Amino acid sequence: MESDDPVIQQHRVEPVERLHEQLRKSLHVLITSEDWRQALAVAARFHDYSFANTRLIWSAATARGFAPDRVAGYRTWQCRGVGEPTVDKTDPFWRLSRWGSGSSG
């Protein structure tokens, strides 16, 4: 049951207002930082990719000191012979890597 007491009401409102102000300040810092602008630029270039994948692309490129402009897909890497999948059938979890492939092993 809600109280009509103004002191109780004020005690409820103050924490919410403090949290709101903290959130507003942190969002301002986030959206005005150079990192945020760069992350948005990557997201714009890779608009077909998920949020998580654009963050991975951006962080990997940033760690290597360049701005990403394109990403090679799985088939490109496969044609180059890079990253061929390997399966160790002695591992009891080997089927997890083949999940959804339609074969029972």
ABEGO torsion letter per residue (X at the ends): XBBABAAAAAAAAAAAAAAAAAAAAAAAAAAABAAAAAAAAAAAABAABBAAAAAAAAAAAAAAGBBBABBBBAAAAAAAGBGBBBBBAABAAAAAAABGAGBAX
